[in-house]
Amino acid sequence: QVQLQESGPGLMKPSQTLSLTCTVSGASITANNYYWTWIRQPPGKGLEWVGAITYEGNMYYSPSLKSRTSISRDTSKNQFSLQLNSVTPEDTAVYYCNVLGRPIWGQGTQVTVSS
């Protein structure tokens, strides 16, 4: 059974860099046809796809966030990570890691950007 666990800072100030990590258990992040994604949900809004990294290590980003986003992986730790630069209060959201196309989600981590 694949399980995901996000970890992150919680509270941030504007202009800081957000770093989140998703720890994967039950499957290797290099296993064929797994696409590991980041999704967020701002308060009162719907889900927003942030980006993804494939089992081959290819990255894809939301066009609206691409200039500030970087996704990477650490195969030795079976983790993948999200960096979002220059955060603003509009980046306040619950951030989830997810397996694309499968009902496998982390529990979500709240990130609040406030001065």
PyRosetta script that sets phi, psi and omega in degrees:
from pyrosetta import init, pose_from_sequence

init()
pose = pose_from_sequence("QVQLQESGPGLMKPSQTLSLTCTVSGASITANNYYWTWIRQPPGKGLEWVGAITYEGNMYYSPSLKSRTSISRDTSKNQFSLQLNSVTPEDTAVYYCNVLGRPIWGQGTQVTVSS")
pose.set_psi(1, 123.7)
pose.set_omega(1, -178.9)
pose.set_phi(2, -79.8)
pose.set_psi(2, 132.3)
pose.set_omega(2, 177.1)
pose.set_phi(3, -130.9)
pose.set_psi(3, 145.7)
pose.set_omega(3, -179.0)
pose.set_phi(4, -124.5)
pose.set_psi(4, 142.8)
pose.set_omega(4, 179.8)
pose.set_phi(5, -138.8)
pose.set_psi(5, 117.1)
pose.set_omega(5, 177.8)
pose.set_phi(6, -86.1)
pose.set_psi(6, 152.0)
pose.set_omega(6, 171.1)
pose.set_phi(7, -142.8)
pose.set_psi(7, 141.8)
pose.set_omega(7, -176.8)
pose.set_phi(8, -168.7)
pose.set_psi(8, -176.1)
pose.set_omega(8, -167.5)
pose.set_phi(9, -81.1)
pose.set_psi(9, -26.4)
pose.set_omega(9, -177.7)
pose.set_phi(10, 88.3)
pose.set_psi(10, -80.5)
pose.set_omega(10, -176.1)
pose.set_phi(11, -110.8)
pose.set_psi(11, 132.0)
pose.set_omega(11, -178.6)
pose.set_phi(12, -135.8)
pose.set_psi(12, 163.9)
pose.set_omega(12, 175.2)
pose.set_phi(13, -105.6)
pose.set_psi(13, 152.0)
pose.set_omega(13, 177.3)
pose.set_phi(14, -55.0)
pose.set_psi(14, 145.4)
pose.set_omega(14, 179.4)
pose.set_phi(15, 82.2)
pose.set_psi(15, -9.0)
pose.set_omega(15, 177.5)
pose.set_phi(16, -75.1)
pose.set_psi(16, 170.0)
pose.set_omega(16, 177.5)
pose.set_phi(17, -103.9)
pose.set_psi(17, 124.4)
pose.set_omega(17, 177.6)
pose.set_phi(18, -83.9)
pose.set_psi(18, 132.0)
pose.set_omega(18, 174.9)
pose.set_phi(19, -127.5)
pose.set_psi(19, 121.3)
pose.set_omega(19, 177.7)
pose.set_phi(20, -123.5)
pose.set_psi(20, 146.7)
pose.set_omega(20, 177.5)
pose.set_phi(21, -126.5)
pose.set_psi(21, 140.3)
pose.set_omega(21, 174.9)
pose.set_phi(22, -115.9)
pose.set_psi(22, 117.8)
pose.set_omega(22, 177.7)
pose.set_phi(23, -94.7)
pose.set_psi(23, 127.9)
pose.set_omega(23, -175.5)
pose.set_phi(24, -106.4)
pose.set_psi(24, 134.1)
pose.set_omega(24, 172.7)
pose.set_phi(25, -129.8)
pose.set_psi(25, 151.5)
pose.set_omega(25, 178.1)
pose.set_phi(26, 91.1)
pose.set_psi(26, -7.0)
pose.set_omega(26, 176.6)
pose.set_phi(27, -161.7)
pose.set_psi(27, 151.2)
pose.set_omega(27, 174.3)
pose.set_phi(28, -81.6)
pose.set_psi(28, 141.7)
pose.set_omega(28, 178.4)
pose.set_phi(29, -70.9)
pose.set_psi(29, -6.6)
pose.set_omega(29, 175.0)
pose.set_phi(30, -100.9)
pose.set_psi(30, 4.2)
pose.set_omega(30, 179.9)
pose.set_phi(31, -64.6)
pose.set_psi(31, 141.4)
pose.set_omega(31, -176.3)
pose.set_phi(32, -53.4)
pose.set_psi(32, 135.6)
pose.set_omega(32, 170.8)
pose.set_phi(33, 68.6)
pose.set_psi(33, 20.1)
pose.set_omega(33, 170.9)
pose.set_phi(34, -97.7)
pose.set_psi(34, 130.0)
pose.set_omega(34, 178.3)
pose.set_phi(35, -120.1)
pose.set_psi(35, 114.9)
pose.set_omega(35, -171.4)
pose.set_phi(36, -97.9)
pose.set_psi(36, 122.1)
pose.set_omega(36, -169.8)
pose.set_phi(37, -122.2)
pose.set_psi(37, 160.1)
pose.set_omega(37, 170.6)
pose.set_phi(38, -116.1)
pose.set_psi(38, 133.5)
pose.set_omega(38, 179.9)
pose.set_phi(39, -136.1)
pose.set_psi(39, 145.7)
pose.set_omega(39, 177.8)
pose.set_phi(40, -131.9)
pose.set_psi(40, 158.6)
pose.set_omega(40, 177.4)
pose.set_phi(41, -135.1)
pose.set_psi(41, 104.3)
pose.set_omega(41, 176.0)
pose.set_phi(42, -66.3)
pose.set_psi(42, 158.5)
pose.set_omega(42, -179.0)
pose.set_phi(43, -60.0)
pose.set_psi(43, 127.9)
pose.set_omega(43, 177.7)
pose.set_phi(44, 75.8)
pose.set_psi(44, 8.1)
pose.set_omega(44, -177.5)
pose.set_phi(45, -124.4)
pose.set_psi(45, 174.5)
pose.set_omega(45, -179.7)
pose.set_phi(46, -83.6)
pose.set_psi(46, -178.5)
pose.set_omega(46, 179.5)
pose.set_phi(47, -72.7)
pose.set_psi(47, 141.2)
pose.set_omega(47, 179.1)
pose.set_phi(48, -126.1)
pose.set_psi(48, 123.4)
pose.set_omega(48, 176.9)
pose.set_phi(49, -74.7)
pose.set_psi(49, 130.0)
pose.set_omega(49, -177.1)
pose.set_phi(50, -99.2)
pose.set_psi(50, -46.1)
pose.set_omega(50, -178.6)
pose.set_phi(51, 171.6)
pose.set_psi(51, 179.3)
pose.set_omega(51, -176.1)
pose.set_phi(52, -152.7)
pose.set_psi(52, 158.1)
pose.set_omega(52, 170.6)
pose.set_phi(53, -130.5)
pose.set_psi(53, 133.8)
pose.set_omega(53, -176.1)
pose.set_phi(54, -87.7)
pose.set_psi(54, 171.6)
pose.set_omega(54, 178.5)
pose.set_phi(55, -62.0)
pose.set_psi(55, -21.4)
pose.set_omega(55, 178.4)
pose.set_phi(56, -90.5)
pose.set_psi(56, -3.8)
pose.set_omega(56, 178.9)
pose.set_phi(57, 91.3)
pose.set_psi(57, 12.3)
pose.set_omega(57, 176.2)
pose.set_phi(58, -84.3)
pose.set_psi(58, 140.9)
pose.set_omega(58, -176.2)
pose.set_phi(59, -110.8)
pose.set_psi(59, 146.2)
pose.set_omega(59, 176.0)
pose.set_phi(60, -136.3)
pose.set_psi(60, 141.7)
pose.set_omega(60, -175.2)
pose.set_phi(61, -130.9)
pose.set_psi(61, 150.7)
pose.set_omega(61, 170.0)
pose.set_phi(62, -61.9)
pose.set_psi(62, 132.0)
pose.set_omega(62, 179.7)
pose.set_phi(63, -56.9)
pose.set_psi(63, -33.9)
pose.set_omega(63, -177.6)
pose.set_phi(64, -73.8)
pose.set_psi(64, -17.4)
pose.set_omega(64, -177.4)
pose.set_phi(65, -117.9)
pose.set_psi(65, -3.8)
pose.set_omega(65, -170.3)
pose.set_phi(66, -55.6)
pose.set_psi(66, -38.8)
pose.set_omega(66, -175.6)
pose.set_phi(67, -67.7)
pose.set_psi(67, -18.2)
pose.set_omega(67, -176.5)
pose.set_phi(68, -115.3)
pose.set_psi(68, 2.3)
pose.set_omega(68, -168.6)
pose.set_phi(69, -115.6)
pose.set_psi(69, 142.6)
pose.set_omega(69, 172.3)
pose.set_phi(70, -141.5)
pose.set_psi(70, 131.2)
pose.set_omega(70, 176.5)
pose.set_phi(71, -118.0)
pose.set_psi(71, 136.1)
pose.set_omega(71, -178.8)
pose.set_phi(72, -140.1)
pose.set_psi(72, 176.8)
pose.set_omega(72, 178.5)
pose.set_phi(73, -143.1)
pose.set_psi(73, 156.6)
pose.set_omega(73, 173.6)
pose.set_phi(74, -126.6)
pose.set_psi(74, 100.3)
pose.set_omega(74, -175.6)
pose.set_phi(75, -68.4)
pose.set_psi(75, -26.3)
pose.set_omega(75, -179.9)
pose.set_phi(76, -69.0)
pose.set_psi(76, -26.8)
pose.set_omega(76, 179.7)
pose.set_phi(77, -105.3)
pose.set_psi(77, -2.0)
pose.set_omega(77, -176.6)
pose.set_phi(78, 55.1)
pose.set_psi(78, 49.5)
pose.set_omega(78, -178.2)
pose.set_phi(79, -130.3)
pose.set_psi(79, 153.4)
pose.set_omega(79, 166.4)
pose.set_phi(80, -131.9)
pose.set_psi(80, 153.7)
pose.set_omega(80, -167.9)
pose.set_phi(81, -133.3)
pose.set_psi(81, 157.2)
pose.set_omega(81, 176.9)
pose.set_phi(82, -124.0)
pose.set_psi(82, 132.7)
pose.set_omega(82, 169.0)
pose.set_phi(83, -120.0)
pose.set_psi(83, 131.2)
pose.set_omega(83, 177.6)
pose.set_phi(84, -126.7)
pose.set_psi(84, 115.2)
pose.set_omega(84, -175.0)
pose.set_phi(85, -85.3)
pose.set_psi(85, 157.8)
pose.set_omega(85, 171.0)
pose.set_phi(86, 49.9)
pose.set_psi(86, 54.5)
pose.set_omega(86, -176.2)
pose.set_phi(87, -67.1)
pose.set_psi(87, 151.4)
pose.set_omega(87, 175.9)
pose.set_phi(88, -127.9)
pose.set_psi(88, 170.9)
pose.set_omega(88, 177.0)
pose.set_phi(89, -56.8)
pose.set_psi(89, -24.1)
pose.set_omega(89, 178.1)
pose.set_phi(90, -69.4)
pose.set_psi(90, -12.6)
pose.set_omega(90, 176.0)
pose.set_phi(91, -87.4)
pose.set_psi(91, -1.9)
pose.set_omega(91, 175.4)
pose.set_phi(92, -61.9)
pose.set_psi(92, 126.5)
pose.set_omega(92, -175.3)
pose.set_phi(93, -174.7)
pose.set_psi(93, 167.4)
pose.set_omega(93, 164.1)
pose.set_phi(94, -89.1)
pose.set_psi(94, 126.1)
pose.set_omega(94, -178.7)
pose.set_phi(95, -104.2)
pose.set_psi(95, 130.9)
pose.set_omega(95, -179.5)
pose.set_phi(96, -119.9)
pose.set_psi(96, 146.4)
pose.set_omega(96, 163.0)
pose.set_phi(97, -104.0)
pose.set_psi(97, 152.5)
pose.set_omega(97, -167.2)
pose.set_phi(98, -155.4)
pose.set_psi(98, 153.2)
pose.set_omega(98, 170.8)
pose.set_phi(99, -96.9)
pose.set_psi(99, 117.3)
pose.set_omega(99, -176.3)
pose.set_phi(100, -54.9)
pose.set_psi(100, 128.7)
pose.set_omega(100, 175.3)
pose.set_phi(101, 80.6)
pose.set_psi(101, 2.2)
pose.set_omega(101, 179.8)
pose.set_phi(102, -130.4)
pose.set_psi(102, 150.2)
pose.set_omega(102, -179.3)
pose.set_phi(103, -81.2)
pose.set_psi(103, 57.6)
pose.set_omega(103, -178.5)
pose.set_phi(104, -123.6)
pose.set_psi(104, 113.1)
pose.set_omega(104, -175.9)
pose.set_phi(105, -132.0)
pose.set_psi(105, 149.8)
pose.set_omega(105, 165.1)
pose.set_phi(106, -74.7)
pose.set_psi(106, 174.7)
pose.set_omega(106, -178.2)
pose.set_phi(107, -78.4)
pose.set_psi(107, -12.4)
pose.set_omega(107, -179.9)
pose.set_phi(108, 91.1)
pose.set_psi(108, 147.3)
pose.set_omega(108, 176.6)
pose.set_phi(109, -131.8)
pose.set_psi(109, 129.9)
pose.set_omega(109, -179.2)
pose.set_phi(110, -77.4)
pose.set_psi(110, 129.6)
pose.set_omega(110, 172.9)
pose.set_phi(111, -121.3)
pose.set_psi(111, 123.3)
pose.set_omega(111, 179.7)
pose.set_phi(112, -119.0)
pose.set_psi(112, 126.5)
pose.set_omega(112, 178.5)
pose.set_phi(113, -109.0)
pose.set_psi(113, 116.2)
pose.set_omega(113, -175.9)
pose.set_phi(114, -153.4)
pose.set_psi(114, 142.2)
pose.set_omega(114, 175.9)
pose.set_phi(115, -85.6)
pose.dump_pdb("model.pdb")
